[in-house]
Amino acid sequence: MGGKESRGLSMAQAKMAEAGVDQVAIDVFSHYYRLVQHGETGMIPESAIAPVNAPALADQEVPEDAQLEAIRATAVIKLNGGLGTSMGMDRAKSLLCVRRGLSFLDVIARQVLHLRKEYDAQLPLVLMNSFRTSEDTLAALARYDDLAVDGLPLEFLQNKEPKIRVDNLEPVTWSLDPELEWCPPGHGDIYTALRGTGLLDELIDAGFRYAFVSNSDNLGATPDKAVAGWFARSGAPFAIEAVRRTAADKKGGHFATRVNDGRIVLRETAQTLPEDLAKLQDLDQHRFASTNNIWFDLVAMRDELDRRDGILGLPLIRNEKTTDPSDAASPKVIQIETAMGAAIEVFEDARIIEVTRARFIPVKSTSQLLVLRSDAYDMGPDFGLDLVPDETPFVDLEGPYKLVGEFDKRFPSGAPSLRRAHSLVVKGDWTFGEGVSVVGDVELDGNGGRIAAGTVLEEQSPPSH
């Protein structure tokens, strides 16, 4: 078996080199391949961690001039490699329309352009695209001719790596669609890609000290001077914005303290043992989730990468899938991944800071997209999103709504009013007319049908067909 595994690594390295993948990325992939080869699972048992506390941003006092100084030394990076395949998309997820004819990308660009004026800051915006999102994204941003900052690119590309067969640890071959032989290495690749493309040095040479990184599907993640000021004041090399976990976060990752050295760690669901899942979901035990809004000191990051020869050594995430996600009979593969936030355990003095949910509006499903498109959020002249009710309405769309194309057909006149809704659970196939309002807790049964224009859906009120 040992020879077979070495052969698998050699084949993968050759395949990456032939595809023009950066040597640093090949070295990083090789590091994780060997972990998989030796049976590493990346699991973090409950016995190895303890709950963690986070100071609140609201309690920090940083003078205005210090906040502005920090934000003016900050570059903005958006993770934009995702295709939205879970929602049936085959192009950059950030091209999805959010509201008023604006996509995620439009809103991000306009948020940054507004804040440049407000803060009198350069605030360069750089997107980490994948080999599948680059072209569409740059075409969509071409209308913003003042977005690029002189001397800096608008994008850099994340690396790609071969999917590895579970049975023999060799790169998979899939002649029906050779693109499916490749996968991204998870967003932990950002550090490898920043170094390999030279962008890390470019940002430092251009006079920037800090990076603010967030997901392009989280429109709450604006480059905020208050967080920048706190981060600069802390002197920490690395920090992540945390939120209190709610019922909606039960299945997601959380922060904890590692027992043996006291460092903060981020445990993802994929790194949790089956017998520890109940503890993962205990909101009193583990109270803080990651927003994936990350701040780091560019110089500290460069120094650490140099010290480790480009391999930060983030915890492995061993993700088993099928070669073709839509074909359960296609060969089982391992996608070797790392999480960007896991770098928190690499830096001794890393921090977390508790922020409000206003900075965490992720869209991972059409249920969350419906809330974002509804009047539960107001979009201000700064293109920021303000939640109107006290709490985000909980929406669960079952059945045919999962894919964006089918979802849009069922809301032909736009989202219903949700600003007075507490929850909306939709079973069956319902189409919503114009001006429908949801009040309180509403559940639609599995019979399906059409909800007439102007209907007010209230608790236990039967929908009018």
C-alpha positions, 0 to 999 in steps of 0.5 A: 500500500505504501508504494501505491500511496507514494505513486499517488502523490507523484501522480498528483504533483505531476498533474498539478505541475502540468496544469501550471499550479504554483510550486508553493501550492504543490508543496502545501498539497503534498503536506496534506496528502501525506497527512491523509496517507498516514490516516490523519482525519483532522478531528478535534475531540471534545476532550481536547478543547474548552469553551472560550469567551470573547470581548464585545466590540461594543465595549471597546473604546478606540479614538476616532483618529486611531480608527481612521488611521487603521482603516486607511492602512487596510486592504479589503479581500473578498473570497469569491471562488464559490459557484453556488452549486448547492443552489443549482448555479454554475457561475460565480454565486456573487452574481446572484441578484440581491435586490434592485437589480444589484448582485452581491458583487454590485453591492460590495463594489458600491459599499467600498466606493462609498466607504472610500469617500467616508473614510478618505481611504484607499481601501483597495478591493481585491477578489480571490477568484477561482479558475471558474469565477474569474472571467464572469466576475471581472466582466461584471465589475468592468462597469466600475472603472474607478474600483481598481487601485493603481498598482494593485490587481482586482483579483488573484486566483486561488489554487486548484488541486486534484481530487484523490480517489478514496480507494487508491489515493490516486488523482481521479480521472473523469473523461466526461468532464475533466474539470471535475477532476479538480477542486479548490483547496478550501479557503485556507488556500488564501495564505498560499495564494497571497504569497505565491502570486506575490500579492502579499508583498505588493500590498506591504510595498504599497503601504498597507499593514492590515487585511480584512477578509470576508466571504462575498456572500456576506453583505454585512461584512463591510470594512468597518473603522471601529473593528479596524481600530480595535484590531490595530490597538490590540497589537494581535497578528490575527483576529476573527469577528465572532457572533453569539450562536443561535439555533440557526448555527447549531450545525456549524462550527464554533470557537474553543480553547485548546486545552494543551496550550490555551490557543483559540481554535475553530472546530468545524462540523467536519472535524467533530466526532459523531459522539461529540455532535451533541456538545457541538450543538450545545449553545450554552457550552460553545457560545461563539461562531465564526463570521469568517470576517478575518483581520490579519497583520500583513507583515506578521503573516509574511513573517510566519509564512517565511518561517514555515516555508510557505506552509502554515500547517492549518488543520486538515479537513478531509472532505469525502464526496463523489467525483461528480456531485450530481452522480452518486455512482461516480468514484468516491474522492477525497477533497483535501481542504483547509479553513481560512479561520483555522489560522487563528491557532497558528498565531500565539496572540490571536484574538476573537471579538464579538460583533452583532449579527449586522456583520453576519448575513451569510447566504448559503441557501435560497431560504437565506436569500429570500430573507435578504431579498425581503423587506426584513432588510433596508438598504441605505444610501451607503449600500449597507443592510439594516435589519428592520425587525429585532431578530432575523426571521427564520425561513425554511423552504422545503421541496422545490425551492432549493435551486435558484431557477425553481425558487425564482419561479415561485416568487415571480413578483419578488419576496413576500414582506417578512418584517413582521414575520418570526418564522416561515416554514414552507412545505409543498409547492407554493407560488407567491403572488405580489404583495404577500405579507407574513406575520408571526409564525407561519407554516404552509402545508404540503398541499401546495398551490398559489397564494393570492396577491395581497394575502396576509399570512398569519399564524394558523390562517389558511392561505387563500388560493 
